[in-house]
Amino acid sequence: MSDALKHECGIALIRLLKPLDYYKQKYGSAFYGVNKMYLMMEKQHNRGQDGAGFASIKLDTAPGERYISRVRSIAQQPIQDIFAQINERINKELTEHPEYADDVDLQKKNIPYIGELLLGHVRYGTFGKNSVENVHPFLRQNNWMHRNLILAGNFNMTNVNKLFEGLVKIGQHPKEKADTVTIMEKIGHFLDDAVAKKYKQLKNEGYNKNECSPLIADRLNVAKILKRSAKDWDGGYAMAGLLGHGDSFVLRDPSGIRPAYYYQDDEIVVVASERPVIQTVFNVEFDDVQELPPGHAIITKKSGETSIKKILEPLERKACSFERIYFSRGSDAEIYQERKKLGKLLMPKVLEAIDYDTKNSVFSYIPNTAETSFFGMIETVEDHLNKKKTKAILEGNGGLSAEKVTQILSERPRIEKIAIKDVKLRTFITEDSSRDDLVAHVYDVTYGVIKPTDNLVIIDDSIVRGTTLKKSIIKMMDRLHPKKIIVVSSAPQIRYPDCYGIDMARLEDLIAFRAMLELLKENDKYHLIEEVYHKCVAQVELDDKDVRNFVKELYSQFTAEQISDKIAELICDSSVKTEVKTIFQTIENLHLACPKNLGDWYFTGNYPTAGGNRVVNKAFINFYEGNSARAY
Ligand SMILES: O=P(O)(O)OC[C@H]1O[C@H](OP(=O)(O)OP(=O)(O)O)[C@H](O)[C@@H]1O
């Protein structure tokens, strides 16, 4: 699908298990859930800044009363925008009806957004139209309470076309080819089917039509609906849904590619894309928050009964390492340590590159995400200096003067804030069309701390397209006239497209791929491109499971160092005078630093699902044919 929308997003789900009055008594407001949802979404703004959506359900309303509310926005600051709308409406109702103030029943009956079940979504819509219709949650409405489905996901399916065809085959007529609609219709189809069957069953048991409704809610087997729906999904996902009568679920993909965490006590059940969000918003400890196991769903029935159910057989765990390197917030206790370790593990190569000349080297980072790996890097420089100092002191055999020892001890790593980021925005998750302009203006540089004899070592978390470096950072660093610039990447080289939710879709956008192409040209090996193209074309009709990633054959012609050196050339335009070198993390060290998140397909080409090989195959064909479409 060339115009597909991607969902590298954040989800938040809250189920209030007590009556709303309980929260009013204990926390001072029946809008407790809405307030908590605001915080949960705000704490996940790193996962999406293009759009935000909120939906809520009131339980046990009388027929004729509205029980589903939704608000979505693509305003400049969408999270603030939706909560401004929500608060405005709530305040209006409370002002116009002072009698609501202390009456939770009246509030629930008359004010929208208040409810026991709440779903929030922040969206990073990296391509396609960023219109409000594309913002989650999506609604599938029906006059039967149980058949209402509200869906929000952090996901990307590699086989959405096939899933769409499946719906058409069973006689459906989806209104759009968008992946969320396809997934929603798929779940909706099995939901309708289950509701119809339960209804029939209850009628056979002798219940009248009216009596059936609450019994359907009781008996509806959400796990079974999800099993039937998700059977053919190929992708990475954390899919959250609410059913009109009050059941809810979050389902995670069988490889654990996309993250999902939950917490539960006697007052709430809460699910989010990141652990620290739950810790901060609900003031709970690291160990209180659990990771949702891959292939499992957390299901909360309207009754409040909550269970973790296996929906799909878990596959080998391949949780996305890019979540750890860049995408998730670094405030997670584990992620923080992992990022520091990524910085540490790079240091031996960095020290070698500066010839161990720490006196004439300044260390810095590209804000914001790389700051944590920078701390790790500095700890290793300190260790290195301590060894050097100990050696110098020991060599003095106790005969050194106090002045000399002080002088030896005085050397410390030279760390400076060189790059400054002027706005609190993530450029990587900014829409393609405005990104180049943004990266060129978002950074500034500190003058006056670099000497012409200095090496300038600067760490970034990832180099994807190389735009941040080429359009901004390298030019700025060059203006400081260091002896040498060493750009260090805490991620390995990004060589292959992602197809599970991180926006790296086109091969030719990736700087590592372009470097490899240059090397093929320089080494008279460009004919291999055609050979690989033919191999790729020959697999188009194959079953996904039989498709191989032949692009690997191209990279294997060169060492990682050769590709790094070429990347260093490509990120400099002709105006750059300083010598530039790049150092990337190795795959082995990535795995050492992030042992639980071994998903590394963008670095290695080893895709965890069969659909991944089809995507890279298609991406290469698209590149060769000059087709700018995305490969899924
Ligand atoms: O090579 P590129 O394609 O240019 O992309 C990589 C850059 O994008 C990210 O920055 P971003 O501004 O999104 O986030 P940050 O402030 O959290 O580091 C990342 O930290 C890199 O600096």
Ligand as a Chemical Component Dictionary entry (heavy atoms), coordinates in Angstrom:
data_LIG
# 
_chem_comp.id                   LIG 
_chem_comp.type                 NON-POLYMER 
_chem_comp.pdbx_formal_charge   0 
_chem_comp.three_letter_code    LIG 
# 
loop_
_chem_comp_atom.comp_id 
_chem_comp_atom.atom_id 
_chem_comp_atom.alt_atom_id 
_chem_comp_atom.type_symbol 
_chem_comp_atom.charge 
_chem_comp_atom.model_Cartn_x 
_chem_comp_atom.model_Cartn_y 
_chem_comp_atom.model_Cartn_z 
_chem_comp_atom.pdbx_ordinal 
LIG O1  O1  O 0 19.626 10.026 10.615 1  
LIG P1  P1  P 0 18.283 10.653 10.702 2  
LIG O2  O2  O 0 17.313 10.055 9.740  3  
LIG O3  O3  O 0 18.352 12.138 10.567 4  
LIG O4  O4  O 0 17.614 10.292 12.095 5  
LIG C1  C1  C 0 18.247 10.093 13.305 6  
LIG C2  C2  C 0 18.037 11.215 14.274 7  
LIG O5  O5  O 0 16.643 11.316 14.617 8  
LIG C3  C3  C 0 16.478 11.228 16.033 9  
LIG O6  O6  O 0 16.373 12.487 16.619 10 
LIG P2  P2  P 0 15.014 13.128 17.186 11 
LIG O7  O7  O 0 15.047 14.593 16.929 12 
LIG O8  O8  O 0 13.827 12.411 16.652 13 
LIG O9  O9  O 0 14.946 12.785 18.728 14 
LIG P3  P3  P 0 15.736 13.034 20.090 15 
LIG O10 O10 O 0 15.704 14.504 20.413 16 
LIG O11 O11 O 0 14.926 12.240 21.067 17 
LIG O12 O12 O 0 17.122 12.502 19.970 18 
LIG C4  C4  C 0 17.713 10.523 16.505 19 
LIG O13 O13 O 0 18.015 10.835 17.844 20 
LIG C5  C5  C 0 18.776 10.979 15.544 21 
LIG O14 O14 O 0 19.377 12.172 15.982 22 
# 
loop_
_chem_comp_bond.comp_id 
_chem_comp_bond.atom_id_1 
_chem_comp_bond.atom_id_2 
_chem_comp_bond.value_order 
_chem_comp_bond.pdbx_ordinal 
LIG O1 P1  DOUB 1  
LIG P1 O2  SING 2  
LIG P1 O3  SING 3  
LIG P1 O4  SING 4  
LIG O4 C1  SING 5  
LIG C1 C2  SING 6  
LIG C2 O5  SING 7  
LIG C2 C5  SING 8  
LIG O5 C3  SING 9  
LIG C3 O6  SING 10 
LIG C3 C4  SING 11 
LIG O6 P2  SING 12 
LIG P2 O7  DOUB 13 
LIG P2 O8  SING 14 
LIG P2 O9  SING 15 
LIG O9 P3  SING 16 
LIG P3 O10 DOUB 17 
LIG P3 O11 SING 18 
LIG P3 O12 SING 19 
LIG C4 O13 SING 20 
LIG C4 C5  SING 21 
LIG C5 O14 SING 22 
# 
